[in-house]
Amino acid sequence: MSSISGSMLYQNKLFHGKNNFVIKPGSHISIEQLKSRGKTKFDIDLIALSPDSHTRINLAWHWMVAMMITLAVIVATLAASQFITNNIILEYKKYFLLLVVMLFIIFTILFLVFSNRKRIFTTRHSKLPIVEILISNPNKSSYKSFIDGLENEIIISCQNRQLNQKQQRAGELKTLRRLSEQGFISKADYEQSKQILLHA
């Protein structure tokens, strides 16, 4: 397999800044997060990653709940209007219904905007989800090229270093400890992964 040197992927996350991914062949993947409060950069050793990734769908549940509530209000309002004979109340009902319909449309748009699909790469032995890449962002071609390059580099890195299982787990633990200290992963995730690696 041939290596893709310096493969990069720049992703914009609506209302959440940017994520820049850069593969350093035979070494690590750099993840640079640019948010309103500043820029942070994390390096993850390629040998600590599993080449087997999976897809995860993230639904914006709070906006979905808001959609369902407004839809229920619309249905209830339409049903109740059959029993209302007062013209003044009926007139106000029209404006109320218009407002709720507008809210439903807004919540639907927000649900679609904040829901996404991600490609997840986990650590090799502890299986901690650690690299999350938005699918087809910024476009399908760039995304696919980067994913192919990353999977390729993970495999090559493992083959070239020729580390045994114990050495791989030790390196993975070291990487996770550093990422925990930097705030890239939580202390709880680190401790859970640590127990898995030490008792494997």
C-alpha positions as a printed NumPy array, in Angstrom:
array([[  0.   ,   0.   ,   0.   ],
       [  1.288,   3.433,  -0.863],
       [  1.316,   6.263,   1.64 ],
       [ -0.538,   9.53 ,   1.072],
       [  1.921,  12.147,   2.275],
       [  0.567,  15.042,   4.322],
       [ -3.102,  14.322,   3.628],
       [ -5.326,  17.103,   4.969],
       [ -9.024,  17.684,   5.571],
       [-10.564,  20.981,   6.64 ],
       [-14.109,  20.834,   7.987],
       [-16.477,  23.647,   8.948],
       [-18.94 ,  22.842,  11.724],
       [-21.883,  25.234,  11.619],
       [-21.941,  27.305,  14.845],
       [-19.159,  25.078,  16.237],
       [-16.021,  26.405,  14.541],
       [-13.67 ,  24.354,  12.379],
       [-11.783,  21.083,  12.612],
       [ -8.588,  20.628,  10.628],
       [ -7.122,  17.137,  10.25 ],
       [ -3.559,  16.55 ,   9.048],
       [ -1.928,  13.134,   8.64 ],
       [  1.792,  12.973,   9.371],
       [  2.817,   9.755,   7.559],
       [  4.225,   7.063,   9.827],
       [  3.73 ,   9.217,  12.894],
       [  0.414,  10.753,  13.941],
       [ -2.754,  12.587,  12.976],
       [ -3.04 ,  16.201,  14.107],
       [ -6.464,  17.568,  14.987],
       [ -6.731,  21.337,  15.169],
       [ -9.943,  22.737,  16.627],
       [-10.739,  26.377,  15.92 ],
       [-13.512,  27.824,  18.054],
       [-14.569,  31.29 ,  19.155],
       [-12.574,  30.949,  22.378],
       [ -9.354,  30.037,  20.581],
       [ -7.401,  27.28 ,  18.873],
       [ -6.329,  23.925,  20.283],
       [ -4.227,  21.215,  18.672],
       [ -3.95 ,  17.535,  19.545],
       [ -1.705,  14.814,  18.128],
       [ -2.824,  11.179,  18.121],
       [ -0.287,   8.443,  17.417],
       [ -1.403,   6.449,  14.363],
       [ -0.473,   3.147,  15.965],
       [ -2.913,   3.89 ,  18.801],
       [ -5.788,   3.874,  16.286],
       [ -7.702,   0.955,  14.835],
       [ -8.014,   0.97 ,  11.015],
       [-11.584,  -0.327,  11.371],
       [-13.931,   2.655,  11.544],
       [-17.712,   2.87 ,  11.717],
       [-20.478,   5.359,  10.975],
       [-22.51 ,   7.054,  13.693],
       [-25.651,   9.107,  13.167],
       [-26.072,  12.007,  15.591],
       [-29.638,  13.276,  15.821],
       [-30.382,  16.67 ,  17.363],
       [-32.883,  15.196,  19.825],
       [-33.811,  18.456,  21.569],
       [-34.877,  20.017,  18.263],
       [-36.767,  16.836,  17.37 ],
       [-38.663,  17.049,  20.674],
       [-39.453,  20.709,  19.958],
       [-40.757,  19.673,  16.515],
       [-43.01 ,  17.009,  18.019],
       [-44.397,  19.399,  20.647],
       [-45.227,  22.106,  18.093],
       [-46.771,  19.495,  15.786],
       [-48.937,  18.253,  18.656],
       [-50.013,  21.843,  19.402],
       [-50.951,  22.348,  15.731],
       [-53.062,  19.179,  15.698],
       [-54.708,  20.061,  19.032],
       [-55.482,  23.6  ,  17.855],
       [-57.062,  22.364,  14.627],
       [-59.11 ,  19.797,  16.534],
       [-60.281,  22.348,  19.118],
       [-61.342,  24.852,  16.448],
       [-64.275,  22.597,  15.54 ],
       [-65.854,  23.328,  18.919],
       [-65.184,  27.084,  18.992],
       [-67.967,  29.359,  17.79 ],
       [-66.738,  32.691,  19.147],
       [-65.465,  34.744,  16.172],
       [-62.943,  36.706,  18.254],
       [-61.37 ,  33.521,  19.591],
       [-61.314,  32.049,  16.082],
       [-59.499,  35.144,  14.808],
       [-56.832,  34.881,  17.514],
       [-56.584,  31.163,  16.792],
       [-55.435,  31.928,  13.24 ],
       [-52.535,  34.06 ,  14.474],
       [-51.636,  31.524,  17.132],
       [-51.678,  28.71 ,  14.575],
       [-49.504,  30.736,  12.197],
       [-46.979,  31.338,  14.982],
       [-46.833,  27.649,  15.902],
       [-46.425,  26.613,  12.254],
       [-43.527,  29.065,  11.903],
       [-41.922,  27.612,  15.034],
       [-42.368,  24.104,  13.629],
       [-40.584,  25.119,  10.419],
       [-37.736,  26.745,  12.39 ],
       [-37.323,  23.692,  14.641],
       [-37.328,  21.404,  11.584],
       [-34.56 ,  23.445,   9.943],
       [-32.505,  23.417,  13.163],
       [-32.994,  19.662,  13.479],
       [-31.7  ,  19.106,   9.942],
       [-28.777,  21.503,  10.439],
       [-27.536,  20.029,  13.723],
       [-28.097,  16.359,  12.879],
       [-25.132,  14.746,  11.156],
       [-23.288,  11.558,  10.284],
       [-19.744,  10.936,  11.47 ],
       [-16.995,   8.466,  10.689],
       [-15.614,   7.218,  13.993],
       [-12.105,   5.866,  14.541],
       [-11.489,   4.126,  17.864],
       [ -8.32 ,   3.29 ,  19.738],
       [ -6.802,  -0.034,  18.724],
       [ -7.196,  -2.01 ,  21.969],
       [ -9.487,  -0.09 ,  24.346],
       [-11.951,   0.762,  21.53 ],
       [-12.484,   4.329,  22.738],
       [-14.124,   6.538,  20.048],
       [-11.467,   9.191,  19.609],
       [-11.438,  10.617,  16.059],
       [-14.754,  11.91 ,  14.702],
       [-14.925,  13.107,  11.101],
       [-18.073,  14.562,   9.532],
       [-19.096,  12.49 ,   6.521],
       [-18.844,  14.212,   3.105],
       [-17.621,  17.475,   4.644],
       [-16.456,  19.666,   2.892],
       [-17.272,  17.4  ,  -0.07 ],
       [-17.528,  13.696,  -0.811],
       [-14.305,  13.501,  -2.841],
       [-12.059,  15.212,  -0.261],
       [-13.642,  13.247,   2.56 ],
       [-13.185,   9.854,   0.858],
       [ -9.589,  10.629,  -0.131],
       [ -8.725,  11.577,   3.443],
       [-10.433,   8.536,   4.998],
       [ -8.652,   6.191,   2.582],
       [ -5.353,   7.894,   3.378],
       [ -5.901,   7.704,   7.135],
       [ -6.849,   4.014,   7.091],
       [ -3.832,   3.321,   4.886],
       [ -1.427,   5.188,   7.166],
       [ -2.748,   3.425,  10.285],
       [ -2.053,   0.029,   8.699],
       [  1.383,   1.07 ,   7.4  ],
       [  2.363,   2.567,  10.765],
       [  1.572,  -0.703,  12.526],
       [  3.439,  -2.772,   9.933],
       [  6.545,  -0.568,   9.954],
       [  6.976,  -0.39 ,  13.725],
       [  6.411,  -4.109,  14.275],
       [  5.421,  -3.709,  17.917],
       [  4.007,  -6.604,  19.896],
       [  0.629,  -6.395,  21.65 ],
       [  2.139,  -5.337,  24.978],
       [  4.126,  -2.513,  23.375],
       [  1.062,  -1.365,  21.422],
       [ -1.055,  -1.209,  24.578],
       [  1.674,   0.707,  26.425],
       [  1.898,   3.234,  23.59 ],
       [ -1.878,   3.581,  23.452],
       [ -2.037,   4.195,  27.199],
       [  0.66 ,   6.863,  26.919],
       [ -1.256,   8.588,  24.107],
       [ -4.528,   8.506,  26.056],
       [ -2.85 ,   9.866,  29.203],
       [ -1.494,  12.821,  27.247],
       [ -4.854,  13.482,  25.552],
       [ -6.584,  13.339,  28.931],
       [ -4.151,  15.867,  30.397],
       [ -4.747,  18.132,  27.385],
       [ -8.525,  17.882,  27.768],
       [ -9.171,  16.108,  24.456],
       [-10.783,  13.155,  26.243],
       [-12.409,  13.051,  29.669],
       [-10.729,  11.676,  32.781],
       [-13.488,   9.059,  33.011],
       [-12.805,   7.826,  29.463],
       [ -9.099,   7.657,  30.214],
       [ -9.596,   5.675,  33.428],
       [-11.975,   3.263,  31.72 ],
       [ -9.55 ,   2.712,  28.828],
       [ -6.667,   2.376,  31.279],
       [ -8.397,  -0.484,  33.078],
       [ -9.032,  -2.26 ,  29.771],
       [ -5.415,  -1.865,  28.636],
       [ -3.866,  -2.913,  31.949],
       [ -6.028,  -6.007,  32.29 ],
       [ -5.978,  -7.143,  28.658]])
